Amino acid sequence: MRVIFALILALLPLMTAAQTQNTWEERVMFRGTKGGQTLRILSSTDGSFFAPIITSFLAQRPDLSIEYFVSGTAEIDRIFRQDPSQFDLVISSAMDLQFKLANDGHALAIEDVTTPDWAQWRQSLFAFTTEPAAIVIRRADFAGHPLPQTRQDLIQALRSRPEVFRNRLGTYDIRHSGLGYLFATQDARASETYWRLMEVMGNLGTHLYCCSGDMITDLQNGKIAVAYNVLGSYASARTTDTDDLAVILPADFPITMMRSGFVSAGTTQPGHAGEFIRHLLKIQSAPLDPGAFPLPPLIPESGSPPQSAITLGPALMTYLDRLKRRTFLKEWISAVIQ
């Protein structure tokens, strides 16, 4: 059954006072052919990635519509906590913030969901992708030089040609990006190489970004030569038709996050919201149409999570402790912003 999907620009404020303060990166309305009730999804994933997923869901449920809001990972946590009743589902790449929301009682338990134990938490938080953090470089700036395959390789490349890379490096501003903070803390836990790299990048001058998309854009236009800890899925999608950029998954200790979603405990439509979670998990494992799930699937051919995957568990909240976060950010600022 055909589903009409219409894009609505976020020009008008939402009806509640709480949401009039929010500026959405995207706000899209997907209408089923029969209209009916509307599910509201708060997400950090670009609408272009989720449009096929939502469209395939509405093809089975034409009596529903979906309003899809996109914001940054840290903003999602703030917006949702401000008024949880305003959204039916929350989807984010910031695993630690998602886990804390679920642990704080904001996620509704869903029964009869088929997914591996390692990809869910107490039947209330569900992972549905595995996506690595990548180093993305402009090939033109490495012409005649080997591409870095590890963080140490990158350190050596930056130190050997500072005139090429000065003020042409990019990474997340982890003070404001939930995903950037997650990647940084996981990096730091894995090896001290992370801090050496941050010091080198700080000495050369590094542009700080909210999100992967902006970093990739500046790589493509030549403003920066290297972007560190970019979402691999976004980078791969933007480099499909060009050889100008190289996406490198570090061979020393790759970091892989799992994008996750949950049904808000305050939803007025638990049945419909639960159906969407089931659809999300089903379509990623065996999509009838390869284009219906344009994100890296949760379950690889091996059926096991990548060894580099960040796991869903209480350890995710370690660096959300206020004192630990303050200490980590102070060290990061000292290294990167100097």
PEFENRA-V559195 format. One record per residue. PHI is phi as a letter, one per 40 degrees, with the letter a starting at -180 (none if undefined). OMEGA is omega in radians with two decimals (NA if undefined). BURIAL is I if it has 9 or more other C-alpha atoms within 8 Angstrom, else O. Layout:
# PEFENRA-V559195
phi & omega & burial
PHI & OMEGA & BURIAL
PHI & OMEGA & BURIAL
This chain:
# PEFENRA-V559195
phi & omega & burial
none & -3.09 & O
c & 3.09 & O
b & 3.12 & I
c & -3.09 & O
b & -3.05 & I
b & 3.12 & O
c & 3.12 & O
b & 3.14 & O
c & -3.09 & O
c & 3.13 & I
c & -3.11 & O
b & 3.11 & O
c & 3.06 & O
c & -3.00 & O
c & -3.10 & O
c & -3.12 & O
c & -3.11 & O
c & -3.03 & O
c & 3.10 & I
c & -3.12 & I
c & -3.06 & O
c & 3.02 & O
b & -3.05 & O
c & 3.00 & I
c & 3.04 & O
a & 3.01 & I
a & -3.00 & I
b & 3.06 & I
b & 3.06 & I
b & -3.07 & I
b & 3.00 & I
c & -3.08 & I
c & 3.14 & I
b & 3.11 & O
g & 3.12 & I
g & -3.09 & O
c & -3.10 & O
b & 3.00 & O
c & 3.14 & I
b & -3.08 & I
b & 3.05 & I
b & -2.95 & I
a & 3.03 & I
c & -3.07 & I
c & 3.14 & I
d & -3.12 & O
d & -3.13 & I
c & 3.11 & O
c & -3.04 & I
c & -3.11 & I
d & 3.13 & O
c & 3.14 & I
c & -3.13 & I
c & -3.14 & I
c & 3.13 & I
c & 3.10 & I
c & -3.11 & I
c & 3.06 & I
c & 3.10 & I
c & -3.13 & O
b & -3.09 & O
c & 3.12 & I
c & -3.14 & I
b & 2.94 & I
b & 3.14 & I
b & 3.01 & I
b & -2.97 & I
b & -3.11 & I
b & 3.13 & I
b & 3.08 & I
a & 3.11 & I
c & -3.04 & I
c & 3.12 & I
c & 3.12 & I
c & 3.13 & O
d & -3.14 & I
c & -3.13 & I
c & -3.09 & O
c & -3.09 & I
c & 3.14 & I
c & -3.13 & O
c & 3.13 & O
a & -3.07 & O
d & -3.07 & I
c & -3.08 & O
c & -3.07 & O
b & 3.14 & I
c & 3.13 & I
b & 3.09 & I
b & -3.11 & I
b & -3.08 & I
a & 3.07 & I
c & 3.13 & I
c & -3.03 & I
d & -3.09 & I
c & 3.13 & I
c & 3.09 & I
c & -3.13 & I
c & -3.13 & I
c & 3.09 & I
c & 3.12 & I
c & -3.12 & I
c & 3.13 & O
c & 3.05 & O
g & -3.10 & O
c & -3.09 & I
b & -3.13 & I
c & 3.08 & I
c & -3.13 & O
b & -3.12 & O
c & 3.04 & O
f & 3.05 & O
b & -3.12 & O
c & 3.11 & O
a & -3.14 & O
c & 3.13 & O
d & -3.08 & O
c & -3.09 & O
b & 3.12 & I
a & 3.10 & I
b & 3.08 & I
f & 3.09 & O
f & -3.12 & I
b & 3.09 & I
b & -2.99 & I
b & 3.06 & I
c & -3.14 & I
a & 2.99 & I
a & 2.91 & I
b & -3.02 & I
b & -3.10 & I
c & 2.94 & I
c & -3.01 & I
b & 2.90 & I
c & 3.12 & I
b & -3.06 & I
b & 2.99 & I
c & -3.10 & I
d & -3.10 & I
d & -3.12 & O
c & 3.09 & O
b & 3.13 & I
d & -3.13 & O
g & -3.14 & O
b & 3.14 & O
c & 3.08 & O
c & 3.14 & O
c & 3.13 & I
b & 3.12 & I
b & 3.08 & I
c & 3.11 & I
c & 3.06 & O
d & -3.12 & I
c & 3.11 & I
d & -3.12 & I
c & 3.14 & O
c & -3.13 & I
c & -3.12 & I
c & -3.06 & O
c & -3.12 & O
b & -3.08 & O
c & -3.12 & I
c & 3.14 & O
c & -2.97 & O
b & -3.11 & I
c & -3.12 & I
g & 3.14 & I
b & 3.11 & I
b & -3.14 & I
a & 3.02 & I
a & 3.12 & I
c & 2.91 & I
c & -2.98 & I
c & 3.05 & I
c & -3.04 & O
b & -3.14 & O
b & 3.11 & I
c & 3.12 & I
c & 3.11 & I
d & 3.11 & I
c & 3.11 & I
c & 3.14 & I
c & -3.10 & I
c & -3.12 & I
c & 3.10 & I
c & 3.06 & I
d & -3.08 & I
c & 3.11 & I
c & -3.04 & O
c & -3.05 & O
a & 3.05 & O
c & 3.10 & O
d & 3.14 & I
d & -3.09 & I
c & 3.08 & I
c & 3.12 & I
c & 3.14 & I
c & 3.12 & I
c & 3.11 & I
c & 3.13 & I
c & 3.11 & I
c & 3.13 & I
c & -3.11 & O
c & -3.09 & I
g & -3.04 & I
b & 3.05 & I
c & -3.11 & I
b & -2.99 & O
b & 3.08 & I
c & -2.94 & I
a & -3.08 & I
c & -3.08 & I
d & -3.14 & O
c & 3.10 & I
c & -3.12 & I
c & 3.10 & I
d & -3.13 & O
c & 2.99 & I
c & -3.10 & I
c & -3.13 & I
c & 3.04 & O
g & 3.12 & O
c & 3.07 & O
b & -3.11 & I
b & -3.10 & I
b & 3.01 & I
b & -3.06 & I
b & 3.12 & I
g & 3.05 & I
c & 3.05 & I
c & -3.08 & I
d & -3.11 & I
c & 3.13 & I
c & -3.13 & I
c & -3.14 & I
c & -3.14 & I
c & -3.08 & O
c & -3.09 & O
b & -3.11 & I
d & -3.03 & O
b & -3.14 & O
a & 3.06 & O
b & -3.09 & O
c & -3.10 & I
b & 3.05 & I
b & 3.11 & I
b & -3.05 & I
b & 3.03 & I
c & -3.03 & I
d & -3.09 & I
c & -3.09 & O
c & 3.06 & O
a & 3.12 & O
c & 3.09 & I
b & -3.12 & I
b & 3.11 & I
c & 3.07 & I
b & 3.08 & I
c & -3.03 & I
b & 3.12 & I
a & 3.06 & I
a & 3.06 & I
c & -3.14 & I
c & 3.10 & I
c & -3.14 & I
c & -3.12 & I
c & 3.03 & I
c & -3.12 & O
b & -3.08 & O
c & -3.13 & I
c & -3.13 & O
c & 3.13 & O
c & 3.08 & I
c & 3.09 & I
c & -3.14 & O
c & 3.09 & I
c & 3.13 & I
c & 3.11 & I
c & -3.13 & I
d & -3.13 & I
c & -3.12 & I
c & -3.02 & I
c & -3.14 & I
c & -3.09 & I
c & -3.11 & I
a & -3.11 & O
c & 3.09 & I
c & 3.11 & O
b & -3.11 & O
d & -3.14 & O
c & -3.08 & O
c & 3.12 & I
b & -3.03 & I
c & 3.09 & I
b & 3.10 & O
c & -3.06 & O
c & 3.10 & I
c & -3.01 & I
b & 3.08 & I
c & -3.09 & O
d & -3.13 & O
c & -3.11 & O
g & 3.13 & O
b & 3.12 & O
c & 3.04 & I
d & 3.14 & O
c & -3.11 & O
c & -3.05 & O
c & 3.00 & I
c & -3.04 & O
c & 3.07 & O
c & -3.13 & I
a & -3.08 & O
d & -3.14 & O
c & 3.12 & O
c & -3.06 & I
c & -3.08 & I
d & -3.06 & O
c & 3.00 & I
c & 3.02 & I
d & -3.01 & O
d & -3.12 & O
c & 3.13 & O
c & 3.12 & I
c & 3.14 & I
c & -3.13 & O
c & -3.12 & O
c & -3.12 & I
c & 3.12 & I
c & 3.14 & O
c & 3.14 & O
c & 3.11 & I
c & 3.13 & I
c & -3.10 & O
c & -2.96 & I
c & -3.08 & I
c & 3.04 & I
f & NA & O
